[in-house]
Amino acid sequence: MNIDQSILSKEDLKKLEYLNNPKVLTIVEEFTKLMKPAKVKVISDTQEDIDYVRELAIKTGEERKLTMKGHTIHYDGYYDQARDKKNTSILITPDIKMSKVIRTKAREEGIQEVLNIMDGTMAGKEALVRFFCLGPLNSKFSICALQITDSSYVAHSEDILYRSGYEAFKELNGSDDFFYLIHSAGELDERGNTKNIDKRRIYMDLKENRVLTVNNQYAGNSLGLKKLALRLAIYKANNEGWLTEHMFIMGVKPQNKNRISYFTGAFPSACGKTSTAMVPGQTIIGDDIAYLREWDDGTCHAVNIEQGIFGIITDVNPKDDPFIYEVLTTPRELIFSNVLVNNGKPYWINMGQDLPDEGMNHFSDHWRLGDVDQDGTEVSHAHKNARYTVRINELSNADPNLHNPDGVPISGIIYGGRDSDTSVPILQSLSWEHGVYLGATIESETTAATLGQEGVRKFSPMANLDFLVVQLGKYINNHIKFGNKLKKPPLTFATNYFIKENGEFLSEKVDKKVWLIWMEGRVHGEYDVLETPVGYIPKYEDVQPLFRQIFNKEYSRELYEKQFSIRIRKFIEKIERMERIYGEEEDIPKVFREIMQDQKEKLLAFRKKFGKDVVSPFEL
């Protein structure tokens, strides 16, 4: 291995040679020569090495200690607070087809561009060579991943979020079947933040199973194993016949019954994903990314590829999020990012208490209420996309199967959206193929608070549109084929917690627990249903006792009727939106288009039968 011995010690070279993997050696040599770090440190699975990374983050100032033991604060740059979609591209060759909705760049052009930017970006800094396992150790689900980064914050975050995989690389026996992820924060300013944000690039190279990312620190752009490796895994899964999904995994436990049933769920942002995964009385395996495979008995099993949570902290409060709030306010290893700090204590937006008018935040070490940025915009106490990073096993509701190499058997898949005027709170698909249709037609209404224009419907198939790296037709077809090869595919459900009447929500936040328990009962054949053109809906006599049992409150026939009436015109309007979107896509499976047409015809027949646009469930 031809690396300058002044930057790589003999001990670290031995760590690399121990793995007996020529590709690992080639990658380390190529990128350290290109980015020119002052030092290269190889991190194994030992606690000593992992502690080294944590201490380095404090030493370099990328993290600062807070008053609470184990808590640290990290700040990304003021203009580096979210995923950078504009500068994120999939590198493709002429033989790789992509949907129009996916941002792409010619592979040779993109590689040349990003490598030119990366040249010398680690000068004067320390490069950390990391080895991780995406998924539980010793599991047929899992994928090894190599990360090289000059950010100790990134490396520390990955220690919390992922399982150490140095020994797993040894078990590859020299195979090159692994992901690798190269990151540099680039030149830093006096606050330790990325300076050259105009040269920020995040490129996914599908041919090489790698991600090249530079001039950023926000975890969604810099942590290669998260949403960046998600794209690599989606490509791999869709070419091998399994699923990589933007899904939580949770265990649902009905009261007074000695059983647990596992569900996955895909929800776009602000549609109730985290609150569903964290419903009191249930267990959590993961909140973000799942691998799903056919198991030996013909069922679907899933694993969380992560062991931690990189969660949005805004709105987390002791009433609505007791499990998370407890973790955030007690001693443990935990990284806050982009929150307000005053006297060593973190504060975030809508945490349930008054916030100080000054302190250290994402804008300045000496922020005061009323400060404005260079555009004249007033700077908030904390950023609305501020985060926390913590291990799942710190949560009191962590499921005991979190690290099970066999994963867990999946009984149901839940797709959620934000919809004020169309769909019912909960419905079950008419078939597996119809369930795929429900997932592929997810819409989420924007809110005025986030985008300045309320009610705009954003299309996101399987809540995964931002991360797709294959054609929509191929992605949908893979889902259909996956379920059809199972002896017992999971039941599929669609939720909508946001139906309104006269501008007021018809559901309370906590009601989702009833819908969860109803879904779990359907898995075990305990409840009958009403069939509608758009899916199976619950009967009043089944959910009314659940409200009494779970919340000790009455659930009126009037409210049930408002929530579960079938709004024919609105459903037809949605189908017409989907027809326009999918009309522009190639290779959409024939069965998918047939389901869309069948839905429309059944709704029109429904309207003719009842002679009106809104049909009460009591008429079915």
C-alpha positions in Angstrom: 0.0 0.0 0.0 1.6 3.3 -1.1 0.5 5.8 1.5 2.9 8.3 3.1 4.0 6.7 6.4 4.0 10.2 8.0 0.2 10.3 7.8 -0.6 6.6 8.3 1.0 4.9 11.3 2.2 1.3 11.2 -0.6 0.3 13.6 -3.2 1.8 11.4 -1.7 0.2 8.3 -1.9 -3.2 10.1 -5.6 -2.5 10.8 -6.2 -2.1 7.1 -4.1 -5.1 6.1 -5.9 -7.3 8.7 -9.1 -7.0 6.6 -7.4 -8.7 3.7 -9.5 -6.7 1.3 -7.7 -5.3 -1.8 -10.5 -2.9 -2.6 -10.5 -1.3 0.8 -6.8 -0.6 0.5 -7.3 0.8 -3.0 -10.0 3.2 -1.8 -8.1 4.5 1.2 -5.0 5.0 -1.0 -6.9 6.8 -3.8 -8.8 9.2 -1.7 -6.2 10.1 0.8 -3.9 11.0 -2.1 -6.6 13.1 -3.6 -7.8 14.9 -0.5 -4.4 15.2 1.2 -5.2 14.9 4.9 -2.4 15.6 7.5 -3.2 12.3 9.2 -5.2 9.1 8.6 -6.7 7.3 11.5 -8.3 3.8 11.1 -11.1 3.0 13.5 -11.8 -0.6 14.4 -14.6 -2.0 16.6 -12.7 -1.5 19.9 -14.1 0.8 22.5 -10.7 2.6 22.6 -11.0 3.5 18.9 -14.6 4.6 19.2 -13.8 6.7 22.3 -11.0 8.4 20.2 -13.6 9.6 17.7 -15.9 11.0 20.5 -13.0 12.8 22.1 -11.8 14.2 18.8 -15.2 15.8 18.2 -14.7 17.8 21.4 -11.1 18.5 20.7 -11.7 19.9 17.2 -14.7 21.9 18.4 -17.2 20.2 16.1 -19.1 19.3 19.3 -19.2 21.1 22.6 -20.1 19.6 26.0 -23.4 20.6 27.6 -24.2 20.6 31.3 -26.0 17.2 31.2 -23.6 14.3 31.3 -23.0 12.8 27.9 -24.8 15.6 26.0 -23.1 17.6 23.3 -24.1 20.3 20.8 -23.1 20.5 17.2 -23.8 23.3 14.7 -23.9 23.0 11.0 -23.4 26.2 9.0 -26.3 28.6 8.8 -26.9 27.7 5.1 -26.3 24.0 5.7 -29.4 23.0 7.6 -31.2 20.4 5.4 -30.7 18.0 2.5 -29.4 19.9 -0.5 -31.6 18.6 -3.3 -30.3 21.1 -5.9 -26.7 19.8 -5.6 -27.6 16.1 -5.1 -27.6 14.0 -8.3 -27.6 10.4 -9.4 -24.6 9.7 -11.7 -25.8 7.6 -14.7 -24.5 6.1 -17.8 -26.6 5.8 -21.0 -27.7 2.3 -20.1 -29.3 3.4 -16.8 -32.9 4.7 -17.2 -34.4 7.1 -14.7 -37.8 8.7 -14.2 -38.1 12.4 -15.1 -38.7 13.3 -11.4 -35.1 12.1 -10.5 -32.2 14.5 -10.7 -29.4 13.0 -12.7 -26.0 13.8 -14.1 -23.8 12.1 -16.7 -21.5 9.9 -14.7 -18.1 10.8 -16.2 -18.9 14.5 -16.0 -20.1 14.3 -12.4 -17.1 12.2 -11.2 -14.6 14.6 -12.8 -16.4 17.6 -11.3 -16.6 16.3 -7.7 -13.1 14.8 -7.7 -11.7 18.2 -8.8 -13.6 19.8 -5.9 -12.4 17.2 -3.5 -8.7 17.7 -4.4 -7.0 18.9 -1.3 -10.1 19.4 0.8 -8.7 17.5 3.8 -5.5 19.6 3.9 -4.4 20.1 7.5 -7.2 17.8 8.8 -7.5 14.3 10.0 -9.1 11.6 7.9 -11.1 9.0 9.8 -11.5 5.6 8.1 -14.7 3.9 9.4 -16.3 0.5 9.0 -20.0 -0.1 9.6 -22.7 -2.7 9.1 -26.1 -1.6 7.7 -28.4 -3.9 9.5 -27.8 -6.4 12.4 -24.4 -8.2 12.6 -24.3 -11.7 11.1 -27.5 -11.2 9.2 -28.3 -12.0 5.6 -30.0 -8.7 5.4 -26.9 -6.6 6.1 -24.6 -4.7 3.9 -21.1 -3.5 4.9 -20.2 0.1 4.4 -16.8 1.9 4.4 -16.8 5.7 5.3 -13.9 8.1 5.0 -14.6 11.5 6.5 -12.7 14.5 7.9 -15.6 15.3 10.3 -15.3 13.8 13.8 -19.0 14.9 14.3 -20.0 12.8 11.3 -18.0 9.8 12.6 -19.4 10.2 16.1 -22.9 10.4 14.8 -22.4 7.2 12.8 -21.2 5.4 16.0 -24.6 6.2 17.6 -26.7 5.5 14.5 -25.0 2.4 13.1 -23.4 -0.9 14.2 -19.6 -1.1 14.1 -18.6 -3.3 11.2 -14.8 -3.6 11.2 -14.9 -7.4 11.9 -17.8 -7.7 9.5 -15.4 -6.4 6.7 -13.0 -9.2 7.7 -15.8 -11.7 7.2 -16.2 -10.5 3.6 -13.1 -12.6 2.8 -11.8 -10.0 0.3 -15.2 -9.4 -1.5 -15.8 -6.0 -3.0 -19.6 -6.2 -2.3 -19.9 -3.3 0.0 -20.9 0.4 -0.2 -18.3 3.1 0.3 -18.8 6.7 1.2 -16.4 9.6 0.9 -17.0 12.9 2.7 -15.2 16.1 3.3 -16.6 19.2 5.1 -14.0 21.2 3.1 -12.5 24.5 4.1 -13.9 25.7 7.4 -14.7 29.2 8.7 -13.8 30.6 12.1 -16.8 28.8 13.6 -15.7 25.5 12.2 -18.4 25.5 9.5 -18.1 24.7 5.8 -17.2 27.8 3.8 -17.6 26.9 0.1 -21.3 26.0 0.0 -21.4 27.0 -3.6 -19.2 24.0 -4.3 -21.4 21.6 -2.2 -21.9 18.4 -4.1 -23.6 15.1 -3.2 -23.3 12.5 -5.9 -24.4 8.9 -5.9 -22.4 6.7 -8.2 -24.5 3.6 -8.8 -22.0 1.8 -11.0 -19.4 1.8 -8.2 -21.8 1.5 -5.1 -20.4 4.7 -3.7 -21.3 8.2 -2.6 -19.0 11.2 -3.0 -20.0 14.3 -0.9 -18.1 17.5 -0.2 -18.5 20.9 1.4 -21.3 20.1 3.8 -21.8 19.1 7.5 -25.6 18.6 7.9 -26.0 14.9 8.5 -28.5 14.4 5.6 -25.7 15.4 3.2 -22.7 14.2 5.0 -23.6 10.9 6.8 -23.1 8.6 3.9 -24.8 5.7 5.6 -28.1 7.4 6.0 -30.2 8.8 3.0 -27.2 8.5 0.7 -26.6 4.8 1.2 -30.4 4.5 1.2 -30.3 5.3 -2.5 -27.5 2.8 -3.2 -29.6 0.1 -1.4 -32.8 1.0 -3.3 -30.8 0.4 -6.5 -29.4 -2.9 -5.2 -32.8 -4.1 -3.9 -34.7 -3.3 -7.1 -32.1 -5.3 -9.1 -32.1 -8.2 -6.7 -35.9 -8.6 -5.9 -36.2 -7.3 -2.3 -37.2 -4.0 -0.9 -35.3 -1.0 0.6 -37.9 1.4 2.0 -38.2 4.7 3.9 -40.2 3.0 6.7 -40.4 2.6 10.4 -40.7 -0.8 12.0 -42.8 -1.1 15.2 -44.5 -3.7 17.3 -48.2 -3.4 18.0 -49.5 -4.9 21.2 -53.3 -5.0 21.8 -54.5 -4.6 25.4 -55.4 -7.8 27.3 -53.8 -10.0 24.6 -50.5 -11.8 24.9 -49.1 -11.1 21.5 -47.2 -8.6 19.4 -47.6 -8.0 15.6 -45.0 -6.1 13.6 -45.7 -3.3 11.1 -43.7 -1.2 8.8 -44.9 2.3 7.8 -44.1 4.9 5.2 -45.2 8.5 5.7 -44.0 11.7 4.1 -42.7 14.4 6.4 -45.3 16.0 8.8 -47.8 13.1 8.2 -47.5 11.4 11.6 -44.7 8.9 10.9 -42.8 9.4 14.2 -45.9 9.8 16.3 -47.3 6.5 14.9 -44.0 4.7 15.6 -44.0 6.0 19.1 -47.6 5.4 20.2 -47.7 4.6 23.9 -47.9 1.0 24.8 -46.2 -0.2 21.5 -42.5 -0.9 20.8 -40.1 0.5 18.2 -37.4 -1.1 16.2 -36.7 1.7 13.8 -38.1 5.1 12.7 -36.5 5.6 9.2 -35.1 2.9 6.9 -36.0 -0.8 6.6 -34.8 -3.7 4.5 -37.5 -6.2 3.6 -36.8 -9.7 2.4 -38.7 -13.0 1.7 -38.0 -15.3 4.6 -37.5 -19.1 4.5 -41.1 -19.7 5.5 -42.5 -17.5 2.7 -43.3 -14.5 4.9 -41.8 -11.0 4.9 -39.2 -10.2 7.4 -37.6 -6.7 8.0 -34.7 -5.2 9.8 -33.8 -1.6 10.8 -30.5 -0.9 9.1 -29.8 1.6 11.9 -29.4 1.3 15.7 -30.1 5.0 16.4 -32.4 7.9 15.6 -31.5 11.2 13.9 -34.8 12.8 14.8 -36.3 16.3 14.3 -36.5 17.8 17.7 -38.9 20.7 16.9 -42.3 20.1 18.7 -41.0 17.3 20.9 -42.6 17.9 24.3 -43.4 15.9 27.4 -47.1 15.5 26.7 -47.0 14.3 23.1 -43.6 12.6 23.0 -42.9 11.2 26.6 -40.4 8.5 25.5 -38.3 10.9 23.5 -38.6 13.8 25.9 -37.4 11.6 28.7 -34.3 10.6 26.7 -33.5 14.2 25.8 -33.6 15.5 29.3 -31.6 12.8 31.2 -27.9 11.8 31.1 -26.7 9.6 28.2 -24.6 9.9 25.0 -26.6 12.2 22.8 -25.8 14.8 20.2 -28.0 17.9 19.8 -27.7 19.9 16.6 -28.8 23.4 15.7 -30.7 24.1 18.9 -30.4 27.1 21.2 -28.0 26.7 24.2 -28.1 28.9 27.2 -25.9 28.3 30.3 -25.1 24.8 29.0 -28.8 23.8 28.5 -30.5 23.0 25.2 -33.7 24.6 24.1 -35.8 23.9 20.9 -38.9 25.2 19.3 -42.2 24.1 20.9 -40.6 22.1 23.7 -43.3 23.0 26.1 -41.5 25.8 28.0 -40.4 29.4 27.5 -37.2 29.9 25.5 -34.4 32.3 26.6 -33.9 35.4 24.5 -30.2 34.9 24.0 -27.5 32.2 23.8 -25.6 30.2 21.3 -27.5 28.9 18.3 -27.2 27.9 14.6 -26.6 31.5 13.6 -24.1 32.8 16.2 -22.3 32.0 19.5 -23.8 35.3 20.8 -27.4 35.3 19.4 -30.0 37.7 20.8 -33.7 37.8 20.0 -34.2 40.1 17.1 -31.0 39.3 15.3 -31.3 39.2 11.5 -29.3 37.4 8.9 -27.7 38.9 5.8 -31.0 38.8 4.0 -32.7 40.8 6.8 -34.7 37.7 8.0 -35.1 37.4 11.8 -33.2 34.4 13.1 -35.3 32.0 15.2 -34.2 30.7 18.6 -33.4 27.3 17.1 -33.7 25.9 13.6 -37.0 24.2 12.8 -35.0 21.3 11.4 -32.8 21.0 14.5 -32.1 17.4 15.4 -31.1 14.9 18.1 -29.0 11.8 17.6 -29.4 8.9 20.1 -29.4 5.1 20.2 -32.8 3.4 20.0 -32.0 1.2 23.0 -32.0 4.3 25.2 -35.7 4.5 24.7 -37.9 2.8 27.2 -40.1 1.4 24.4 -37.3 -0.1 22.4 -38.2 -3.6 21.0 -36.1 -6.5 22.2 -35.7 -7.6 18.6 -33.8 -4.5 17.6 -30.6 -6.4 16.9 -32.2 -9.8 15.9 -30.2 -10.9 12.7 -33.4 -12.6 11.5 -35.4 -9.3 11.7 -39.0 -9.5 12.6 -42.0 -11.0 10.6 -44.1 -8.2 9.1 -47.8 -8.5 9.4 -48.8 -5.2 8.0 -47.6 -2.2 6.0 -49.0 1.3 6.6 -48.9 4.1 4.1 -49.8 7.6 5.5 -50.5 11.0 3.9 -51.8 14.4 4.8 -55.2 14.9 3.2 -57.8 17.4 4.4 -60.8 16.5 2.2 -60.6 13.0 0.6 -59.5 9.8 2.4 -60.8 8.2 5.5 -58.7 7.8 8.7 -57.9 4.2 8.0 -58.6 1.7 5.3 -57.3 -1.7 4.2 -56.3 -2.5 0.6 -58.5 -4.8 -1.5 -55.4 -6.9 -2.5 -51.6 -6.8 -2.4 -51.5 -5.1 -5.8 -54.1 -2.5 -4.6 -51.9 -2.0 -1.5 -49.0 -1.2 -3.8 -51.3 1.3 -5.6 -52.1 2.9 -2.3 -48.4 3.4 -1.5 -47.6 4.6 -5.0 -50.3 7.3 -4.9 -49.4 8.9 -1.6 -50.0 12.6 -1.5 -49.1 15.1 1.3 -50.6 18.5 1.6 -48.1 21.3 2.4 -48.8 23.6 5.4 -48.5 27.4 5.5 -46.1 27.1 8.3 -43.5 25.3 6.3 -43.8 26.4 2.7 -45.9 29.5 2.7 -48.7 28.0 0.6 -51.2 25.7 2.3 -53.0 22.8 0.6 -50.5 22.1 -2.2 -50.5 18.3 -2.8 -47.1 16.8 -3.1 -46.8 13.4 -4.7 -44.4 10.9 -3.0 -44.7 7.2 -3.9 -44.1 5.1 -0.8 -42.9 8.4 0.8 -39.7 7.6 -1.1 -39.6 10.0 -4.1 -36.7 12.0 -2.9 -34.5 8.9 -2.7 -35.5 6.9 -5.8 -32.7 5.9 -8.1 -34.7 3.6 -10.4 -37.7 4.3 -12.8 -41.0 4.5 -11.1 -42.3 1.6 -13.3 -39.5 -0.7 -12.1 -39.9 0.4 -8.5 -43.7 -0.4 -8.5 -43.2 -3.6 -10.4 -40.6 -4.8 -7.9 -43.2 -4.2 -5.1 -45.9 -6.2 -6.9 -43.6 -9.1 -7.6 -42.2 -9.1 -4.1 -45.6 -9.5 -2.5 -46.8 -12.0 -5.1 -43.9 -14.4 -4.4 -44.8 -14.5 -0.6 -46.9 -17.3 0.8 -48.5 -14.8 3.1 -47.9 -11.1 2.1 -48.5 -8.4 4.8 -51.9 -6.7 4.8 -51.6 -3.2 3.5 -53.3 -0.1 5.1 -53.6 3.6 4.3 -54.0 6.2 7.1 -55.0 9.8 7.0 -55.0 11.7 10.4 -55.9 15.0 8.8 -59.4 14.9 7.4 -61.2 18.2 8.2 -64.7 19.7 8.3 -65.1 23.4 8.2 -61.4 23.8 8.8 -61.3 21.7 11.9 -59.7 18.3 12.3 -62.1 15.4 12.8 -59.5 13.3 14.6 -57.5 13.9 17.7 -53.7 13.2 17.7 -54.1 10.2 20.0 -56.8 8.5 17.9 -54.1 6.8 15.8 -53.8 4.2 18.6 -57.3 3.0 17.9 -56.5 2.6 14.2 -53.3 0.7 15.0 -55.1 -1.7 17.3 -57.8 -2.2 14.6 -55.2 -3.0 12.0 -53.5 -5.5 14.3 -56.9 -7.1 14.9 -57.5 -7.3 11.1 -54.2 -9.2 10.8 -55.6 -11.8 13.1 -59.1 -11.9 11.5 -60.8 -10.4 14.5 -62.9 -7.6 12.8 -65.2 -7.6 9.9 -65.1 -4.8 7.3 -67.2 -2.7 5.0 -66.1 -3.0 1.3 -65.9 0.3 -0.6 -64.5 1.1 -4.1 -61.3 2.4 -2.4 -60.7 -0.2 0.2 -62.1 -2.0 3.3 -63.1 0.3 6.2 -63.9 -0.6 9.8 -67.4 -1.0 11.1 -68.7 1.3 13.8 -69.5 -1.5 16.1 -65.8 -2.5 16.1 -64.1 0.8 16.6 -66.6 2.3 19.0 -65.7 -0.2 21.8 -62.0 0.4 21.1 -62.3 4.1 21.9 -64.0 3.2 25.1 -61.4 0.5 26.0 -58.3 2.5 25.1 -59.3 6.1 26.0 -62.4 5.6 28.1 -64.3 7.9 25.9 -67.4 7.8 23.7 -67.0 7.7 19.9 -70.2 8.9 18.4 -72.0 7.5 15.3 -72.0 11.1 14.0 -68.2 11.4 14.2 -67.7 8.0 12.6 -70.0 8.9 9.7 -68.1 12.2 9.1 -64.8 10.4 9.2 -65.7 7.4 7.1 -68.0 8.7 4.5 -66.7 8.0 0.9 -66.2 11.3 -0.9 -66.6 10.1 -4.4 -65.8 13.3 -6.3 -62.6 13.9 -4.3 -61.4 10.3 -4.9 -62.0 10.7 -8.6 -60.1 14.0 -8.6 -57.1 12.2 -7.0 -57.2 9.4 -9.5 -57.1 12.0 -12.3 -54.0 13.6 -10.7 -52.4 10.2 -10.6 -53.3 9.5 -14.2 -51.5 12.7 -15.3 -48.4 11.8 -13.3 -48.1 8.2 -14.3 -49.1 9.0 -17.9 -45.7 10.6 -18.2 -43.9 7.5 -16.9 -42.6 4.6 -19.0 -42.9 0.9 -18.1 -45.7 1.3 -15.5 -47.0 -2.3 -14.9 -50.2 -3.1 -16.7 -51.9 -4.3 -13.5 -51.2 -0.9 -11.8 -53.0 1.0 -14.6 -55.8 -1.5 -14.5 -56.3 -0.9 -10.7 -56.4 2.8 -11.3 -59.0 2.4 -14.0 -61.0 -0.1 -11.9 -61.0 2.3 -8.9 -62.4 5.1 -11.1 -65.1 2.9 -12.6 -66.2 1.5 -9.2 -66.5 5.1 -7.9 -68.6 6.2 -10.8 -70.8 3.1 -10.3 -71.0 4.0 -6.6 -72.2 7.5 -7.5 -74.8 6.1 -9.9 -76.1 3.6 -7.3 -76.5 6.1 -4.4 -77.2 9.2 -6.5 -74.8 11.5 -4.6 -71.1 12.4 -4.2 -70.8 11.6 -0.5 -71.9 8.1 0.7 -72.3 7.3 4.4 -70.7 4.1 5.8 -74.1 3.4 7.3 -75.6 3.0 3.8 -73.2 0.2 2.9 
